[in-house]
């Protein structure tokens, strides 16, 4: 017999053998039941309230993952059960719910594939224990994206080009154990609520795992590798592990408990409580780049001789969110370019870059020659006959110098007539005028290619009389807290244009009040307040200490007559 194309639609007559849109089946399972090996089923747009049991070798194609929906909410524990070598693609598949033993898709057939699907609403997105392919999918609203665990050994599993959005910090991107070979490539594994005990990837007792070109971010641990057997040979190369908040024992962005032949090469570990935690002295790690971690290493670990400690110079360094507005490609002059293991080559044949776009499975792309970051923390203070300005140091490897500008009107042009100084230091003392005057300062950064950054916000200094009485003001601004992430205590800086009542409140990620940091009248100028996770308020009242995670801090300034003058909100990360 020959393979047949059959159709499922909400508008067909549901007349077997369902070989046209006009006679399309009104049920996917009804169509599956009459198929033979090699048939193709094309599904039209609509919501199909049913579960599927696939015991024939089929190719099942939805019109779109956004509009062709299999809704298994409240039905059986498995929404789609694949028991024959089949391809499932272009569908949105919803499971029963979050209860135990609930899997949206179960794959128990060699060489089955799930491609270009949106998978949601279950304890596990996909459960698989045989050679299978999971590619180009979006996983959301799940406790675990992929669960490939159980007793015994099974064949290769390929997990590539998927997006995992994990909303609960106690959940995991995927859990893998007791298998033969795993290939995990070019996935984004993102937790949107980084608290609890979850892992981006958890691996135990596998024969081999090749983990390359992934972004794993915002978990307690980016990756846990725990293996008591001598057969492990995990290879982690050209990944980015970031924003993992756990700092203390048995926790790190990459956490290797007992893996004896694990190799970590060409990875970037940034903004973590701990970069690498190693309990096995036999693990190999070198050619990795560390940046902004509270602790780079812990345990049985000695830094490799080719380790890089520097700003990787991402194109857009932002905390990854569901909006995907970060960009971790490397800029021109990044210290990660051509700095990887020389035995690993990039796609173009050159020495590999460090990071998720390097290596033989990475990308060829243009290194952008961007301007430096805007200098941070410009402040001014009048003291001992000087206007003393200071700011934080830029970290780009190609950074050259700062340009400090000064004018007498707000919004003054930055040109040679207003250029006050060219500096490599992070402070400058300007002589205080001897007569009343208002001055405005702003600062830019310049790199070795002569790219100049955008300017800082203007800092306004008003000298009110010859005795040196002064005010230092700018427009209203709420700055990033520092340090961030923080453990125990952090400072929240802000600027007031005019006198007003200032309220600064801390909220958890659910919007519940944590603490009122300040609520008082304050004069114009630069201010800082300290926040520590103690003496909590609201629904957290009586809690001894703040849990790790993302928090929001909000400023509200009320001016004369009770009129709101300024409101802003920023995020900060508490690490323990």
MIKEBA-313961 format. One record per residue (C-alpha): residue number from 1; residue in one letter; x, y, z. Coordinates in steps of 0.001 Angstrom, whole numbers. Example, Ala and Ser with C-alpha at 12.3 -4.5 7.8 and 13.67 -1.06 7.14 Angstrom:
# MIKEBA-313961
[1 a [12300 -4500 7800]],
[2 s [13670 -1060 7140]],
//
This chain:
# MIKEBA-313961
[1 x [0 0 0]],
[2 x [1023 3592 -530]],
[3 x [1316 6262 2159]],
[4 x [-1686 8567 2358]],
[5 x [-2107 12205 3366]],
[6 x [-5091 12647 5679]],
[7 x [-6619 15785 7171]],
[8 x [-8070 16975 10472]],
[9 x [-10148 20136 10669]],
[10 x [-12881 21819 12668]],
[11 x [-14812 22475 9462]],
[12 x [-14659 19152 7557]],
[13 x [-17451 16596 7257]],
[14 x [-15453 13979 9212]],
[15 x [-15911 11378 6481]],
[16 x [-13334 8548 6351]],
[17 x [-10702 8132 4966]],
[18 x [-10242 11903 5638]],
[19 x [-8208 12504 2464]],
[20 x [-9304 16100 1785]],
[21 x [-10039 19244 3778]],
[22 x [-13701 18877 2857]],
[23 x [-13872 15391 4409]],
[24 x [-11372 16082 7199]],
[25 x [-11760 14308 10534]],
[26 x [-13059 16325 13476]],
[27 x [-10737 14385 15816]],
[28 x [-6972 13773 15573]],
[29 x [-7209 10395 17312]],
[30 x [-10018 9319 15013]],
[31 x [-7726 9989 12066]],
[32 x [-4739 8274 13728]],
[33 x [-6822 5139 14260]],
[34 x [-7300 4461 10525]],
[35 x [-3737 5281 9473]],
[36 x [-1071 2817 8366]],
[37 x [2704 3136 8638]],
[38 x [4041 6043 6592]],
[39 x [839 8118 6508]],
[40 x [882 11881 7032]],
[41 x [-1766 13783 9018]],
[42 x [-2168 17527 8465]],
[43 x [-4141 19329 11177]],
[44 x [-5954 22601 10600]],
[45 x [-6219 25479 13057]],
[46 x [-8343 24985 16136]],
[47 x [-8430 23584 19666]],
[48 x [-8691 19794 19869]],
[49 x [-9765 18679 23335]],
[50 x [-8310 15163 23366]],
[51 x [-5286 12971 24080]],
[52 x [-3357 11024 21457]],
[53 x [-2060 7454 21441]],
[54 x [221 6933 18430]],
[55 x [1053 3291 17690]],
[56 x [1653 3666 13943]],
[57 x [4623 5276 12189]],
[58 x [3159 8651 11226]],
[59 x [4117 12213 10332]],
[60 x [1716 14537 12177]],
[61 x [1890 18203 11177]],
[62 x [-41 21118 12622]],
[63 x [-691 24314 10704]],
[64 x [1013 26419 13410]],
[65 x [2272 25951 16958]],
[66 x [316 29091 17871]],
[67 x [-3068 28114 16452]],
[68 x [-3184 24323 16233]],
[69 x [-3730 23188 19814]],
[70 x [-4066 19778 21452]],
[71 x [-5635 20565 24826]],
[72 x [-5254 17748 27334]],
[73 x [-6166 19868 30353]],
[74 x [-7924 17692 32924]],
[75 x [-7746 14537 30776]],
[76 x [-5313 11601 31156]],
[77 x [-1771 11870 32519]],
[78 x [-167 11781 29067]],
[79 x [-1459 14159 26404]],
[80 x [492 12625 23498]],
[81 x [1838 9083 23864]],
[82 x [4242 8136 21043]],
[83 x [4763 4359 20889]],
[84 x [5895 4110 17253]],
[85 x [8565 5964 15288]],
[86 x [6657 9126 14424]],
[87 x [7314 12797 13749]],
[88 x [5162 15378 15561]],
[89 x [5575 19020 14590]],
[90 x [3974 22493 14472]],
[91 x [1571 21949 17357]],
[92 x [774 23510 20714]],
[93 x [353 20610 23142]],
[94 x [-1080 21172 26636]],
[95 x [-921 18517 29326]],
[96 x [-3300 17587 32105]],
[97 x [-1715 19884 34703]],
[98 x [1003 20031 37334]],
[99 x [205 16832 39249]],
[100 x [2679 13962 39800]],
[101 x [3411 11506 36963]],
[102 x [1947 13866 34398]],
[103 x [3872 14149 31129]],
[104 x [2684 16283 28238]],
[105 x [4465 13986 25761]],
[106 x [5885 10509 26379]],
[107 x [8209 9090 23724]],
[108 x [8734 5329 23824]],
[109 x [9764 4669 20260]],
[110 x [13212 4669 18686]],
[111 x [13943 7673 16428]],
[112 x [10739 9531 17283]],
[113 x [10888 13307 16786]],
[114 x [9101 16291 18312]],
[115 x [9880 19454 16349]],
[116 x [8588 23052 16337]],
[117 x [6028 22530 19098]],
[118 x [4889 24575 22068]],
[119 x [4726 22241 25079]],
[120 x [3081 23314 28338]],
[121 x [985 22529 31400]],
[122 x [2485 19402 32941]],
[123 x [4933 18022 35476]],
[124 x [7269 17114 32581]],
[125 x [7137 18491 29067]],
[126 x [8650 15405 27465]],
[127 x [9540 12073 28993]],
[128 x [11797 9900 26843]],
[129 x [14018 6867 27330]],
[130 x [14951 5824 23802]],
[131 x [16829 7318 20875]],
[132 x [14841 10460 20120]],
[133 x [15082 13982 18741]],
[134 x [13678 17089 20454]],
[135 x [14337 20201 18377]],
[136 x [13114 23792 17960]],
[137 x [10433 23614 20651]],
[138 x [9222 26040 23308]],
[139 x [8678 24627 26810]],
[140 x [6587 26657 29296]],
[141 x [4536 26157 32485]],
[142 x [6254 22909 33431]],
[143 x [8045 21540 36472]],
[144 x [10662 19938 34211]],
[145 x [11115 20606 30522]],
[146 x [12529 17176 29660]],
[147 x [12734 14174 31974]],
[148 x [14910 11392 30640]],
[149 x [15532 9466 33825]],
[150 x [14953 5927 34992]],
[151 x [16687 2591 35465]],
[152 x [18832 980 32820]],
[153 x [20727 2284 29802]],
[154 x [19182 3591 26618]],
[155 x [20309 5122 23398]],
[156 x [21198 8611 22210]],
[157 x [18900 11555 22838]],
[158 x [19331 14800 20869]],
[159 x [18067 18029 22460]],
[160 x [18753 21050 20263]],
[161 x [17572 24602 19562]],
[162 x [14849 24630 22210]],
[163 x [13667 27386 24532]],
[164 x [12874 26341 28105]],
[165 x [11049 28959 30206]],
[166 x [10894 27704 33778]],
[167 x [8741 29898 36020]],
[168 x [9328 28279 39419]],
[169 x [12810 28365 40939]],
[170 x [12339 24872 42414]],
[171 x [11875 23354 38940]],
[172 x [14429 22256 36324]],
[173 x [15090 22732 32633]],
[174 x [15788 19041 32205]],
[175 x [16731 16026 34303]],
[176 x [18796 13256 32731]],
[177 x [20069 10009 34255]],
[178 x [21043 6420 33471]],
[179 x [21388 6809 29731]],
[180 x [24091 6158 27165]],
[181 x [24628 9335 25127]],
[182 x [23071 12782 25261]],
[183 x [23659 15660 22862]],
[184 x [22450 18987 24246]],
[185 x [23100 21865 21871]],
[186 x [22058 25493 21336]],
[187 x [19257 25604 23909]],
[188 x [18187 28535 26054]],
[189 x [17221 27372 29545]],
[190 x [15758 30316 31465]],
[191 x [14226 30550 34925]],
[192 x [12007 33591 35393]],
[193 x [11819 33323 39201]],
[194 x [15342 32506 40448]],
[195 x [14717 31155 43927]],
[196 x [14402 27663 45335]],
[197 x [16450 24573 44560]],
[198 x [16052 24046 40825]],
[199 x [18756 23340 38237]],
[200 x [19064 24358 34627]],
[201 x [20358 20865 33760]],
[202 x [20681 17967 36180]],
[203 x [22716 14959 34993]],
[204 x [23463 11739 36849]],
[205 x [24960 8366 35884]],
[206 x [25179 8830 32140]],
[207 x [27761 7303 29847]],
[208 x [28309 10449 27821]],
[209 x [26863 13950 27617]],
[210 x [27975 16554 25079]],
[211 x [26681 19979 26129]],
[212 x [27558 22807 23749]],
[213 x [26491 26351 22840]],
[214 x [23714 26662 25420]],
[215 x [22596 29582 27586]],
[216 x [21590 28442 31061]],
[217 x [20566 31263 33362]],
[218 x [18774 32368 36540]],
[219 x [18744 29030 38402]],
[220 x [20099 28032 41811]],
[221 x [22666 26001 39841]],
[222 x [23078 26309 36100]],
[223 x [24131 22674 35818]],
[224 x [24510 19834 38321]],
[225 x [26635 16849 37323]],
[226 x [26526 14094 39955]],
[227 x [27908 10698 38942]],
[228 x [29409 8032 41181]],
[229 x [30282 5671 38320]],
[230 x [33590 5727 36396]],
[231 x [31872 5670 32997]],
[232 x [30954 9337 32763]],
[233 x [32556 11547 30122]],
[234 x [30680 14822 30007]],
[235 x [31950 17546 27733]],
[236 x [30795 21115 28363]],
[237 x [32067 23595 25804]],
[238 x [31087 27057 24578]],
[239 x [28173 27540 26944]],
[240 x [27145 30561 29001]],
[241 x [26190 29876 32608]],
[242 x [24860 33037 34214]],
[243 x [22898 34548 37080]],
[244 x [22899 31427 39272]],
[245 x [22248 32720 42727]],
[246 x [23492 29995 45119]],
[247 x [26752 30949 46808]],
[248 x [27453 28502 49615]],
[249 x [28544 24870 49798]],
[250 x [27183 22405 47243]],
[251 x [26173 25037 44778]],
[252 x [27582 26749 41717]],
[253 x [26704 27776 38202]],
[254 x [28373 24490 37196]],
[255 x [28225 22033 40075]],
[256 x [30243 18823 39590]],
[257 x [29828 16387 42471]],
[258 x [31418 13107 41451]],
[259 x [31906 13225 37689]],
[260 x [35438 11934 37097]],
[261 x [36030 12683 33421]],
[262 x [34087 15897 33023]],
[263 x [35715 18563 30833]],
[264 x [34750 22256 30901]],
[265 x [36235 24331 28088]],
[266 x [35468 27687 26466]],
[267 x [32529 28545 28751]],
[268 x [31553 31956 30120]],
[269 x [30463 32025 33761]],
[270 x [29154 35428 34773]],
[271 x [27161 37092 37518]],
[272 x [26891 33959 39671]],
[273 x [27063 33358 43387]],
[274 x [29711 30738 42549]],
[275 x [31131 30005 39121]],
[276 x [32258 26362 39411]],
[277 x [31780 24010 42375]],
[278 x [33856 20816 41989]],
[279 x [33890 17793 44297]],
[280 x [35967 15658 41910]],
[281 x [39656 16483 41497]],
[282 x [39754 14530 38204]],
[283 x [37550 16992 36336]],
[284 x [39293 19151 33692]],
[285 x [38573 22847 33259]],
[286 x [40440 25526 31354]],
[287 x [39974 28288 28768]],
[288 x [36859 29519 30602]],
[289 x [36022 33183 31185]],
[290 x [34802 34452 34576]],
[291 x [33093 37799 35112]],
[292 x [31236 39389 38035]],
[293 x [30918 36189 40096]],
[294 x [30949 36580 43859]],
[295 x [33154 33466 43991]],
[296 x [34753 31971 40872]],
[297 x [35698 28522 42221]],
[298 x [34971 26308 45184]],
[299 x [35999 22771 46123]],
[300 x [38553 20472 44496]],
[301 x [39486 22938 41808]],
[302 x [42496 24913 40637]],
[303 x [42087 27481 37902]],
[304 x [43437 26341 34529]],
[305 x [46437 28309 33255]],
[306 x [44444 29747 30355]],
[307 x [41515 31018 32407]],
[308 x [40338 34534 31530]],
[309 x [39065 36973 34170]],
[310 x [37542 39883 32295]],
[311 x [34445 41583 30955]],
[312 x [33410 39424 27961]],
[313 x [31997 42523 26250]],
[314 x [28597 41190 25283]],
[315 x [26740 43163 22638]],
[316 x [23891 43691 25105]],
[317 x [24531 42592 28662]],
[318 x [21111 42326 30273]],
[319 x [19515 39855 32658]],
[320 x [17779 37389 30318]],
[321 x [13987 37515 30436]],
[322 x [11147 36095 28376]],
[323 x [11468 39171 26145]],
[324 x [14895 37933 24978]],
[325 x [16290 41466 24807]],
[326 x [19812 40360 25734]],
[327 x [22528 39670 23149]],
[328 x [25530 37590 24191]],
[329 x [27453 37798 20932]],
[330 x [30939 39194 21549]],
[331 x [31949 42695 20533]],
[332 x [35109 43503 18645]],
[333 x [38113 43426 21028]],
[334 x [36368 41051 23442]],
[335 x [38960 39063 25449]],
[336 x [36933 35964 24575]],
[337 x [37721 36159 20828]],
[338 x [40218 33488 19685]],
[339 x [40894 32708 23361]],
[340 x [39397 29203 23520]],
[341 x [41162 25880 23500]],
[342 x [43373 25923 20359]],
[343 x [42350 22360 19498]],
[344 x [38740 23551 19109]],
[345 x [38039 25549 15954]],
[346 x [35241 27935 15102]],
[347 x [32976 27432 12097]],
[348 x [35322 29544 9936]],
[349 x [38359 27428 10899]],
[350 x [39923 29998 13233]],
[351 x [40779 29336 16868]],
[352 x [37585 29075 18876]],
[353 x [35998 31960 20730]],
[354 x [34883 31537 24302]],
[355 x [31116 31649 24790]],
[356 x [27941 30255 23258]],
[357 x [28648 31349 19674]],
[358 x [32124 29816 19436]],
[359 x [33275 26319 18504]],
[360 x [32468 24114 15501]],
[361 x [28708 24302 16200]],
[362 x [28666 28043 16792]],
[363 x [28076 30931 14395]],
[364 x [29938 33097 11947]],
[365 x [29019 36691 12720]],
[366 x [30458 40186 12516]],
[367 x [32098 41534 15641]],
[368 x [30445 44900 16223]],
[369 x [32691 47833 17050]],
[370 x [30453 49409 19686]],
[371 x [30950 52361 21979]],
[372 x [31777 51733 25635]],
[373 x [29047 51461 28232]],
[374 x [27870 54743 29699]],
[375 x [30019 55416 32784]],
[376 x [28108 54704 35966]],
[377 x [27757 56464 39275]],
[378 x [28790 60030 38442]],
[379 x [28443 62113 41615]],
[380 x [29639 65521 42764]],
[381 x [30456 66938 46184]],
[382 x [31704 70403 47111]],
[383 x [34476 70160 49677]],
[384 x [37552 72207 50672]],
[385 x [37386 74578 47730]],
[386 x [36794 71904 45102]],
[387 x [33892 70318 43290]],
[388 x [34898 66669 43682]],
[389 x [33521 64345 41022]],
[390 x [33856 60552 40984]],
[391 x [32445 57577 39099]],
[392 x [32826 53840 38612]],
[393 x [35505 52327 36384]],
[394 x [34593 50896 32984]],
[395 x [35576 47259 32369]],
[396 x [35880 46934 28578]],
[397 x [39249 45585 27437]],
[398 x [39558 48270 24742]],
[399 x [38633 51134 27049]],
[400 x [40918 54162 26746]],
[401 x [39782 57248 28692]],
[402 x [36981 59462 29946]],
[403 x [35863 62874 28755]],
[404 x [34415 65198 31387]],
[405 x [32267 68053 30119]],
[406 x [31018 71113 31971]],
[407 x [28514 73814 31019]],
[408 x [26385 76530 32602]],
[409 x [23035 75554 31091]],
[410 x [21073 72323 31277]],
[411 x [21447 70211 28137]],
[412 x [24611 72036 27104]],
[413 x [26375 70727 23942]],
[414 x [29368 68451 24321]],
[415 x [32137 69912 22170]],
[416 x [35633 71332 22498]],
[417 x [34291 74464 24196]],
[418 x [32743 72474 27061]],
[419 x [35377 69740 27377]],
[420 x [36802 70139 30869]],
[421 x [39244 67225 31115]],
[422 x [40435 63992 29487]],
[423 x [41102 61392 32156]],
[424 x [42102 57792 32701]],
[425 x [41293 57970 36408]],
[426 x [37795 57753 37955]],
[427 x [37799 61073 39814]],
[428 x [38412 64736 39168]],
[429 x [38611 67830 41389]],
[430 x [37317 70976 39721]],
[431 x [38219 74268 41364]],
[432 x [35212 75775 43113]],
[433 x [34113 79130 41625]],
[434 x [34425 82203 43859]],
[435 x [31038 83625 42915]],
[436 x [27488 82224 42757]],
[437 x [27030 80017 39686]],
[438 x [25265 76897 38459]],
[439 x [27367 74266 36706]],
[440 x [26360 71077 34896]],
[441 x [28665 68082 34486]],
[442 x [28411 64991 32320]],
[443 x [30836 62238 31454]],
[444 x [31495 59910 28504]],
[445 x [33797 56956 27930]],
[446 x [36071 56535 24900]],
[447 x [37692 53340 23621]],
[448 x [40856 52726 21622]],
[449 x [38890 52982 18351]],
[450 x [37759 56482 19430]],
[451 x [34141 55375 19881]],
[452 x [32551 57616 22492]],
[453 x [29717 56458 24739]],
[454 x [26488 58260 25388]],
[455 x [26825 60734 28258]],
[456 x [25794 60192 31831]],
[457 x [22862 62078 33277]],
[458 x [23826 65655 34050]],
[459 x [24930 66449 37568]],
[460 x [23946 69970 38574]],
[461 x [26046 71918 41074]],
[462 x [24761 75263 42345]],
[463 x [27114 77513 44291]],
[464 x [24792 79888 46141]],
[465 x [27319 82340 47650]],
[466 x [31019 83048 47926]],
[467 x [31192 81199 51273]],
[468 x [30769 77997 49342]],
[469 x [27248 77060 50328]],
[470 x [25996 74851 47553]],
[471 x [23521 72317 46301]],
[472 x [24386 69416 43992]],
[473 x [21434 68289 41925]],
[474 x [20411 66674 38680]],
[475 x [17104 65494 37308]],
[476 x [15269 62764 39176]],
[477 x [16926 59360 38773]],
[478 x [16881 55916 40343]],
[479 x [20175 54095 39873]],
[480 x [21064 50406 39974]],
[481 x [21713 49116 43464]],
[482 x [25245 48038 44319]],
[483 x [26506 45491 44839]],
[484 x [24129 43519 42642]],
[485 x [23691 40629 43133]],
[486 x [24037 41210 46881]],
[487 x [24271 39084 49988]],
[488 x [22936 40639 53176]],
[489 x [23060 44338 52367]],
[490 x [23029 46614 49339]],
[491 x [22886 50364 48638]],
[492 x [20156 51986 46551]],
[493 x [21309 55301 45016]],
[494 x [19019 57979 43614]],
[495 x [18980 61646 42677]],
[496 x [16350 64265 43555]],
[497 x [15812 67345 41444]],
[498 x [13858 69136 44169]],
[499 x [12948 68641 47785]],
[500 x [10150 66146 48282]],
[501 x [8770 63246 50248]],
[502 x [10651 60116 49204]],
[503 x [9232 56630 49542]],
[504 x [11401 53628 48655]],
[505 x [9752 50239 48961]],
[506 x [10961 46699 48258]],
[507 x [8653 44104 46682]],
[508 x [9084 40421 45887]],
[509 x [8612 39113 42353]],
[510 x [4895 38501 43081]],
[511 x [4388 42161 43942]],
[512 x [4071 41599 47694]],
[513 x [5538 44310 49935]],
[514 x [8792 43256 51605]],
[515 x [9949 46438 53306]],
[516 x [9580 50226 53362]],
[517 x [13190 51397 53275]],
[518 x [12475 55088 53633]],
[519 x [9456 57397 53826]],
[520 x [10528 60947 54647]],
[521 x [11134 64454 53375]],
[522 x [14535 64836 51690]],
[523 x [16424 67692 50127]],
[524 x [17474 67763 46476]],
[525 x [20694 66053 45470]],
[526 x [22277 62627 45495]],
[527 x [21199 60108 48131]],
[528 x [21812 56477 49044]],
[529 x [19868 54195 51380]],
[530 x [20908 50819 52710]],
[531 x [18679 47787 52372]],
[532 x [19182 44568 54274]],
[533 x [16873 41582 54354]],
[534 x [15871 42097 57987]],
[535 x [12901 43590 59859]],
[536 x [10624 42687 56995]],
[537 x [7082 43961 56545]],
[538 x [3873 43100 54717]],
[539 x [3273 39411 54087]],
[540 x [6925 38770 54997]],
[541 x [6563 40190 58514]],
[542 x [8069 37833 61055]],
[543 x [10381 36167 58519]],
[544 x [13917 36122 59908]],
[545 x [15756 36577 56639]],
[546 x [15038 37265 53015]],
[547 x [15081 34332 50565]],
[548 x [17310 34447 47511]],
[549 x [15687 35669 44339]],
[550 x [14711 38702 42270]],
[551 x [13238 41707 44097]],
[552 x [11902 45043 42916]],
[553 x [12744 48393 44445]],
[554 x [10428 51321 43762]],
[555 x [10906 55034 44364]],
[556 x [8070 57530 44586]],
[557 x [8733 61247 45054]],
[558 x [5864 63487 46180]],
[559 x [6369 67216 45689]],
[560 x [4649 70273 47116]],
[561 x [880 70058 47237]],
[562 x [996 66252 47265]],
[563 x [1737 66092 43551]],
[564 x [3706 62992 42379]],
[565 x [6922 64136 40742]],
[566 x [8792 60913 39975]],
[567 x [8207 57142 40027]],
[568 x [10563 54388 38879]],
[569 x [11173 50684 39501]],
[570 x [14276 48508 39105]],
[571 x [15238 44891 39755]],
[572 x [17881 43547 42110]],
[573 x [19049 40016 42961]],
[574 x [19535 38685 46475]],
[575 x [22066 35832 46725]],
[576 x [22724 33667 49761]],
//
